[in-house]
Amino acid sequence: MSTSAAAVKTNTPWIISRAQDLVWIQGSVLAGCGLLLVFLATPQLDATNYTRVQPAVLVLLLWGVLFDGTHVFATYARTYCANDAPSRAGLPAHWSWCLLAVGPTLALIDDAFCEPAPSLVGHAGLIFGHFLVAAYLWAYYHLIRQHYGFLALYRRKSEDASGKADATFLWVGCVYPFARFSLSDAYLSSGLPHFLPAGWFDVARIVLDVGFALFLLGMAGFTLRRWRSGRFTLAPKHLFVLIVVGFHILVFSLLNNLLTITATLTIFHNLQYHRIVWLYERGNNRVPLGNAYRYLAIGLLFGVLWYGPRTLGVAVAETDLIRNMLLGLGWGFAFHHYFVDARIWRVRRTPGIGDALDAGAK
């Protein structure tokens, strides 16, 4: 979700209200903390024990059905299932559904021409391995972009002009732990392609850590100067940014598998997204699909149809080709969601969205 950073004077610095934001927009991080504890308590997941009875796999399935699947369906409920033109504004052409075929197609090509090697789940060649890396990079970019969207909504409600500094801290603070993880032994053991020689990892981590420490010192100095000059005032957006960055660093420091890391980071956003969709629908004097129970039931069904093959299907697949095709198809639905979602929340291009969010918060 991306929005305009234009300031809008209102009587509250919160997106919805203090109580609602602390529960849904910022407090959703507690769901991520809970899932983090669950993964820490279950046996470590890796390519050798990814089976239907592995506890972490079952947790991934439950997260996918209950949270990630329903949140992706919320995108479709707010757009394709809506009758008004503003809700459909920004939807891509029908060709965007071809994204579902990218992963399976590359899996077939990879199986035909590449030598299989250990991968995050099972085995894959260079083509499908690079596809998985690209998929996780897009997923992580999308996740940070979503948080930036909420930051932009806070900036609409705030008269503080330090928006660029907030955004810089959010992006650098979230990219740092991912980049550091990509230089770890855990990433190396996943079998995914890496773009630096393994022998450089230790030095690269030191350079990255020093660079991030200098960045934090620079941000602290910048904030202190603004505070002394009276140009800095604490606002809800600052708490939000600190929560997001701190949680990302915490998760990457405690988990060592991209599957569990992705789920733990994303459940935070899953709950945020449901709330913002309901806020938008309320601003249009309706609820998604016209009925809360219908919205929930179809969302759960979508989650089962998507994450059943994506998790259990992969766990029981007898060949690497079938496993990789199921993984690729699962990523295809995620890609379509990323593509659609990046277009439909652009307040600058569709002012009615901002109006609907403001109306829903009243």
C-alpha positions as CSV (number, residue, x, y, z in Angstrom):
1,M,0.0,0.0,0.0
2,S,1.5,3.4,-1.0
3,T,0.1,6.8,-0.3
4,S,0.9,10.4,-0.8
5,A,3.1,12.0,1.8
6,A,1.1,15.3,1.5
7,A,0.3,16.7,5.0
8,V,-3.3,17.0,5.9
9,K,-4.3,19.0,8.9
10,T,-6.7,17.0,11.1
11,N,-7.5,16.9,14.8
12,T,-5.6,13.7,15.4
13,P,-2.2,12.4,14.6
14,W,-3.5,8.8,14.6
15,I,-4.7,7.0,11.4
16,I,-7.9,5.8,13.1
17,S,-7.8,6.7,16.7
18,R,-5.3,6.2,19.6
19,A,-7.0,3.1,20.8
20,Q,-7.6,1.6,17.4
21,D,-4.0,2.3,16.2
22,L,-2.4,0.9,19.3
23,V,-4.4,-2.3,18.8
24,W,-4.4,-2.8,15.0
25,I,-1.8,-0.7,13.3
26,Q,1.0,-0.9,15.9
27,G,-0.3,-3.5,18.4
28,S,-0.5,-6.2,15.6
29,V,3.2,-6.7,16.3
30,L,2.2,-8.7,19.3
31,A,0.8,-11.4,17.0
32,G,4.3,-11.5,15.3
33,C,5.9,-11.8,18.7
34,G,3.6,-14.7,19.5
35,L,4.4,-16.5,16.3
36,L,8.1,-15.9,16.9
37,L,7.8,-17.7,20.3
38,V,6.0,-20.6,18.6
39,F,8.7,-21.0,16.0
40,L,11.4,-20.8,18.7
41,A,9.6,-23.5,20.6
42,T,9.2,-25.9,17.7
43,P,12.0,-28.0,16.1
44,Q,14.1,-26.1,13.7
45,L,12.8,-26.3,10.1
46,D,15.1,-27.1,7.2
47,A,15.0,-28.8,3.8
48,T,15.7,-32.2,5.4
49,N,12.7,-32.2,7.7
50,Y,10.1,-30.3,5.7
51,T,7.3,-32.9,6.1
52,R,3.6,-32.8,6.8
53,V,4.2,-33.8,10.5
54,Q,6.9,-31.2,11.2
55,P,5.3,-28.8,13.7
56,A,6.7,-25.7,12.0
57,V,5.1,-26.8,8.7
58,L,1.7,-27.1,10.4
59,V,2.1,-23.7,11.9
60,L,3.0,-22.2,8.5
61,L,-0.2,-23.8,7.1
62,L,-2.3,-22.3,9.9
63,W,-0.7,-18.9,9.4
64,G,-1.2,-19.1,5.7
65,V,-4.9,-20.1,5.9
66,L,-6.0,-17.9,8.8
67,F,-3.9,-14.8,8.2
68,D,-2.0,-14.5,4.9
69,G,-4.6,-16.1,2.7
70,T,-7.4,-14.0,4.2
71,H,-5.4,-10.8,3.9
72,V,-4.7,-11.5,0.2
73,F,-8.4,-12.2,-0.4
74,A,-9.1,-8.8,1.3
75,T,-7.3,-7.2,-1.6
76,Y,-9.7,-8.9,-4.1
77,A,-12.7,-8.2,-1.9
78,R,-11.8,-4.5,-1.8
79,T,-11.3,-4.3,-5.6
80,Y,-12.6,-7.0,-7.9
81,C,-15.6,-7.7,-5.7
82,A,-16.5,-4.0,-5.4
83,N,-19.0,-2.3,-7.7
84,D,-17.8,1.3,-7.5
85,A,-15.2,2.7,-9.9
86,P,-12.9,4.2,-7.3
87,S,-12.4,0.8,-5.6
88,R,-11.4,-0.7,-8.9
89,A,-9.1,2.2,-9.9
90,G,-5.6,1.1,-10.6
91,L,-6.4,-2.6,-11.2
92,P,-4.0,-4.0,-13.8
93,A,-5.2,-5.6,-17.1
94,H,-6.1,-9.3,-17.2
95,W,-2.6,-10.2,-18.4
96,S,-1.5,-9.7,-14.7
97,W,-2.9,-13.1,-13.9
98,C,-0.1,-14.6,-16.1
99,L,2.1,-14.0,-13.1
100,L,0.7,-17.3,-11.7
101,A,2.5,-19.2,-14.5
102,V,5.9,-17.7,-14.0
103,G,7.0,-20.0,-11.2
104,P,5.7,-23.3,-12.7
105,T,7.2,-22.4,-16.1
106,L,10.6,-21.7,-14.6
107,A,10.4,-24.9,-12.5
108,L,9.9,-26.9,-15.8
109,I,12.8,-25.2,-17.5
110,D,15.0,-25.6,-14.4
111,D,14.2,-29.3,-14.3
112,A,15.0,-29.8,-18.0
113,F,18.3,-27.9,-18.2
114,C,19.8,-27.4,-14.7
115,E,21.6,-29.8,-12.3
116,P,19.6,-30.0,-9.0
117,A,21.3,-28.9,-5.8
118,P,20.0,-28.6,-2.2
119,S,17.6,-25.7,-1.9
120,L,15.4,-24.1,0.8
121,V,12.8,-26.9,0.3
122,G,14.1,-30.0,-1.5
123,H,16.3,-29.5,-4.5
124,A,16.4,-27.0,-7.4
125,G,18.8,-25.8,-10.1
126,L,20.2,-22.3,-10.7
127,I,17.2,-21.0,-12.6
128,F,14.6,-21.9,-9.9
129,G,17.0,-21.0,-7.1
130,H,17.4,-17.5,-8.5
131,F,13.6,-17.4,-8.9
132,L,13.2,-18.1,-5.2
133,V,15.7,-15.4,-4.3
134,A,13.8,-12.9,-6.5
135,A,10.5,-14.0,-4.9
136,Y,11.8,-13.4,-1.4
137,L,13.3,-10.0,-2.4
138,W,10.0,-8.9,-3.9
139,A,8.1,-10.2,-0.9
140,Y,10.3,-8.3,1.5
141,Y,10.2,-5.1,-0.6
142,H,6.4,-5.4,-0.6
143,L,6.3,-5.8,3.1
144,I,8.5,-2.8,3.8
145,R,6.5,-0.8,1.2
146,Q,3.3,-1.7,3.1
147,H,4.7,-0.4,6.3
148,Y,5.8,2.7,4.4
149,G,2.2,3.1,3.3
150,F,1.1,3.2,6.9
151,L,3.9,5.7,7.7
152,A,2.6,7.9,4.8
153,L,-0.9,7.7,6.3
154,Y,0.6,9.0,9.6
155,R,2.3,11.7,7.7
156,R,-1.0,12.9,6.3
157,K,-2.2,13.4,9.8
158,S,1.0,15.1,11.1
159,E,2.4,18.6,10.7
160,D,5.9,17.4,11.4
161,A,8.0,18.0,8.2
162,S,10.6,15.3,9.0
163,G,8.9,12.8,6.8
164,K,12.0,12.0,4.7
165,A,14.0,11.2,7.8
166,D,11.3,8.8,9.0
167,A,11.1,7.0,5.7
168,T,14.9,6.7,5.5
169,F,15.0,5.2,9.0
170,L,12.2,2.8,8.1
171,W,13.8,1.6,4.9
172,V,17.4,1.4,6.1
173,G,16.4,-0.2,9.4
174,C,14.4,-2.9,7.6
175,V,16.9,-3.6,4.8
176,Y,19.8,-3.9,7.2
177,P,18.7,-7.2,9.0
178,F,17.7,-8.8,5.7
179,A,21.1,-7.9,4.2
180,R,22.9,-9.2,7.2
181,F,21.0,-12.5,7.1
182,S,21.9,-12.9,3.5
183,L,25.6,-13.0,4.7
184,S,25.0,-15.6,7.4
185,D,25.7,-19.3,7.7
186,A,22.0,-19.9,8.0
187,Y,21.4,-18.4,4.5
188,L,24.4,-20.3,3.1
189,S,23.0,-23.6,4.4
190,S,19.6,-22.9,2.7
191,G,21.2,-23.6,-0.6
192,L,19.8,-20.4,-2.2
193,P,22.1,-18.6,-4.6
194,H,24.4,-15.9,-3.0
195,F,26.0,-13.0,-4.8
196,L,29.2,-12.7,-2.8
197,P,31.7,-15.5,-2.3
198,A,31.1,-17.3,1.0
199,G,34.7,-16.3,2.1
200,W,33.7,-12.7,2.0
201,F,30.7,-13.1,4.4
202,D,32.5,-12.3,7.6
203,V,34.1,-9.1,6.4
204,A,30.9,-8.0,4.6
205,R,29.0,-8.4,7.9
206,I,31.5,-6.2,9.7
207,V,31.3,-3.5,7.0
208,L,27.5,-3.7,7.1
209,D,27.4,-3.5,10.9
210,V,29.7,-0.5,11.0
211,G,27.7,1.2,8.3
212,F,24.5,0.7,10.1
213,A,26.0,1.9,13.4
214,L,27.2,5.1,11.7
215,F,23.7,5.5,10.2
216,L,22.1,5.3,13.6
217,L,24.6,7.8,15.0
218,G,23.8,10.2,12.1
219,M,20.0,9.8,12.6
220,A,20.4,10.4,16.4
221,G,22.4,13.6,15.7
222,F,19.9,14.8,13.1
223,T,17.0,14.2,15.5
224,L,18.8,15.9,18.4
225,R,19.5,19.0,16.3
226,R,15.8,19.2,15.2
227,W,14.7,18.8,18.8
228,R,16.9,21.5,20.1
229,S,15.7,23.9,17.3
230,G,12.1,23.1,18.2
231,R,11.4,21.4,14.9
232,F,10.9,17.9,16.3
233,T,7.9,16.7,18.1
234,L,7.2,13.1,19.0
235,A,4.2,11.6,17.2
236,P,2.5,8.2,16.7
237,K,4.4,7.7,13.5
238,H,7.7,7.7,15.4
239,L,6.5,4.9,17.7
240,F,5.3,3.0,14.6
241,V,8.6,3.2,12.8
242,L,10.5,2.1,16.0
243,I,8.2,-0.9,16.4
244,V,8.6,-2.0,12.7
245,V,12.4,-1.6,12.6
246,G,12.9,-3.1,16.0
247,F,10.7,-6.1,15.2
248,H,12.5,-6.8,12.0
249,I,15.9,-6.8,13.7
250,L,14.6,-9.0,16.5
251,V,13.1,-11.6,14.1
252,F,16.2,-11.9,11.9
253,S,18.4,-12.2,15.0
254,L,16.4,-15.1,16.4
255,L,15.2,-17.2,13.4
256,N,17.3,-18.8,10.8
257,N,14.9,-20.0,8.1
258,L,13.3,-17.7,5.5
259,L,10.0,-19.6,5.6
260,T,9.5,-18.9,9.4
261,I,11.0,-15.5,9.1
262,T,8.6,-14.5,6.4
263,A,5.5,-15.8,8.3
264,T,6.6,-14.1,11.5
265,L,7.2,-10.7,9.9
266,T,4.1,-10.9,7.7
267,I,1.4,-11.7,10.3
268,F,2.1,-8.2,11.7
269,H,1.0,-6.8,8.4
270,N,-1.8,-9.3,7.8
271,L,-3.8,-7.8,10.7
272,Q,-2.9,-4.2,9.8
273,Y,-4.2,-4.9,6.3
274,H,-7.5,-6.3,7.4
275,R,-8.1,-3.2,9.5
276,I,-7.3,-0.8,6.8
277,V,-9.6,-2.6,4.3
278,W,-12.4,-2.4,6.8
279,L,-11.6,1.2,7.4
280,Y,-11.8,1.9,3.7
281,E,-15.1,0.0,3.3
282,R,-16.6,1.8,6.3
283,G,-15.7,5.1,4.6
284,N,-17.8,3.9,1.7
285,N,-20.7,3.0,4.0
286,R,-20.4,-0.8,3.6
287,V,-18.5,-3.9,4.7
288,P,-16.4,-6.2,2.5
289,L,-18.7,-8.4,0.4
290,G,-21.6,-6.9,2.2
291,N,-21.4,-9.4,5.0
292,A,-18.7,-10.0,7.6
293,Y,-19.4,-13.8,7.7
294,R,-19.2,-14.1,4.0
295,Y,-16.0,-12.2,3.9
296,L,-14.4,-14.4,6.5
297,A,-15.7,-17.7,5.0
298,I,-14.6,-17.0,1.5
299,G,-11.2,-15.6,2.8
300,L,-10.6,-18.9,4.7
301,L,-11.6,-21.0,1.7
302,F,-9.1,-19.0,-0.5
303,G,-6.5,-19.5,2.2
304,V,-7.1,-23.3,2.1
305,L,-6.9,-23.5,-1.7
306,W,-3.8,-21.4,-1.8
307,Y,-1.8,-22.6,1.2
308,G,-2.9,-26.3,1.1
309,P,-0.8,-26.9,-2.0
310,R,1.8,-24.3,-1.1
311,T,2.6,-26.0,2.3
312,L,1.2,-29.5,2.6
313,G,1.3,-30.2,-1.1
314,V,5.0,-29.3,-1.1
315,A,5.6,-31.5,2.0
316,V,4.0,-34.6,0.4
317,A,5.3,-34.1,-3.2
318,E,7.3,-37.1,-4.4
319,T,9.5,-35.3,-6.9
320,D,11.4,-32.0,-6.8
321,L,9.7,-31.0,-10.0
322,I,6.2,-31.2,-8.5
323,R,7.4,-29.6,-5.3
324,N,8.9,-26.6,-7.2
325,M,5.9,-26.2,-9.5
326,L,3.7,-26.0,-6.4
327,L,6.0,-23.5,-4.8
328,G,6.1,-21.5,-8.0
329,L,2.3,-21.5,-8.3
330,G,2.0,-20.4,-4.7
331,W,4.4,-17.5,-5.3
332,G,2.4,-16.6,-8.4
333,F,-0.6,-15.7,-6.3
334,A,1.6,-13.7,-4.0
335,F,3.1,-11.8,-7.0
336,H,-0.3,-10.9,-8.3
337,H,-1.2,-9.6,-4.8
338,Y,2.0,-7.5,-4.7
339,F,1.3,-6.1,-8.1
340,V,-2.3,-5.2,-7.5
341,D,-1.8,-3.9,-4.0
342,A,1.0,-1.5,-5.2
343,R,-1.5,0.1,-7.5
344,I,-4.8,0.4,-5.6
345,W,-3.8,2.5,-2.6
346,R,-2.3,5.4,-4.4
347,V,-4.0,8.4,-2.7
348,R,-2.2,10.9,-4.9
349,R,-3.7,9.3,-8.1
350,T,-7.0,8.5,-6.6
351,P,-8.0,11.1,-4.0
352,G,-11.2,9.3,-3.1
353,I,-9.2,6.6,-1.3
354,G,-7.9,9.1,1.2
355,D,-11.3,10.6,1.7
356,A,-12.8,7.1,2.3
357,L,-10.1,6.3,4.9
358,D,-10.7,9.7,6.6
359,A,-14.5,9.1,6.6
360,G,-14.1,5.6,7.9
361,A,-12.0,6.9,10.9
362,K,-14.8,9.2,12.0
